[in-house]
Amino acid sequence: MSDFNVHAPTRRQMLQLAAGTFVLGGMLTGKRYRRYLIRHQVATMGTTADLAVVHHNERYARAALQAAAAELKRIETLMTRFDHNSDIGRANARAGLQRVSVSPETAHVVQRALHWADATDGAFEPAIARVVDLWDVKQRHAPPPPDAIQRLANRQLYRRIDVDAGARSAALFVREGDAAIDLGGIAAGYGVDRAVDVLREWGIVDGFVNVGGDIYALGRSRDEEAWDVGIRSPSDPTQLIGQHALSDGAIATSGDYEQGFTYGGRRYHHIMDPNTAEPRKSVWHSVTITAPTCIEADAATTAVFGWPADAAQHVLDDCSPGAQLIRSA
């Protein structure tokens, strides 16, 4: 499903996104040739991706957007764990049995995920799939049995993943069945970066790609200013708690308010703590981070969700130079 919109939004109009961020546009006030804001939406990676470019040639812009959207779908096909034929699906299916050949891209993303896991002592856990499935917060209305939770707690399962990230031949070996890979905290960010690369290959210098709140802003908006990215209030989806000007950079937000259930007076959400094999406890309900690339912003928001600001920024400085924590709420 796709939709194009060639009308620029005003600053009070915004594109609402699932993970708590918005991209705000502007009105063109100059007398020069007309610059259109052309948008394209596509279902991918468990959400609706929103892509846009600012360009004077509407037809060319649409073709560029379609190419970028196709790239998002290609990355999803490689890295989803819900398809037994994907790289991750095949690696998980052969866990404990054999090494599986994968694309160099998949190996690169897994390698980067393992880097985040090491840097955070397992707070970022790419082998979290069994825990995610156990809780299944979209379907559950009560926590799973305590013994099932305990079996998966504090395992550091990422250490059971071997990756060969060679440029010509790449492979994964998941050494234990409980160490099933889930790249949900990083693959979308990589997909955004690749879609942006495609737009640049088409000569696009202004636009954005947004996959569920993982955003990269290219150049400038239609009014030739930096893109305004609004951060949604965790308690009221109709309100913003802040805005951030962004140009040629990435921003991502993770929050506990989109998916989950309440039981016994406690909110159980989808961001899992590998140490407890339960939803991560936090005084914060969302965290927003900027970074030079979206793969880094995406991983960072999952890795440091719920952390004190000083500790979070220390990890960002070590693991991803240029990444900045801009808001916890």
Secondary structure as GFF3:
##gff-version 3
##sequence-region A 1 329
A	DSSP	beta_strand	14	16	.	.	.	ID=ss1
A	DSSP	beta_strand	21	24	.	.	.	ID=ss2
A	DSSP	beta_strand	36	44	.	.	.	ID=ss3
A	DSSP	beta_strand	47	55	.	.	.	ID=ss4
A	DSSP	alpha_helix	58	79	.	.	.	ID=ss5
A	DSSP	alpha_helix	87	93	.	.	.	ID=ss6
A	DSSP	beta_strand	100	102	.	.	.	ID=ss7
A	DSSP	alpha_helix	104	119	.	.	.	ID=ss8
A	DSSP	alpha_helix	129	135	.	.	.	ID=ss9
A	DSSP	alpha_helix	146	152	.	.	.	ID=ss10
A	DSSP	three_ten_helix	157	160	.	.	.	ID=ss11
A	DSSP	beta_strand	161	165	.	.	.	ID=ss12
A	DSSP	beta_strand	170	174	.	.	.	ID=ss13
A	DSSP	alpha_helix	187	201	.	.	.	ID=ss14
A	DSSP	beta_strand	207	211	.	.	.	ID=ss15
A	DSSP	beta_strand	214	218	.	.	.	ID=ss16
A	DSSP	beta_strand	227	232	.	.	.	ID=ss17
A	DSSP	beta_strand	240	246	.	.	.	ID=ss18
A	DSSP	beta_strand	249	255	.	.	.	ID=ss19
A	DSSP	beta_strand	260	263	.	.	.	ID=ss20
A	DSSP	beta_strand	266	269	.	.	.	ID=ss21
A	DSSP	beta_strand	272	273	.	.	.	ID=ss22
A	DSSP	beta_strand	278	279	.	.	.	ID=ss23
A	DSSP	beta_strand	286	291	.	.	.	ID=ss24
A	DSSP	alpha_helix	294	303	.	.	.	ID=ss25
A	DSSP	alpha_helix	309	319	.	.	.	ID=ss26
A	DSSP	beta_strand	324	328	.	.	.	ID=ss27
###
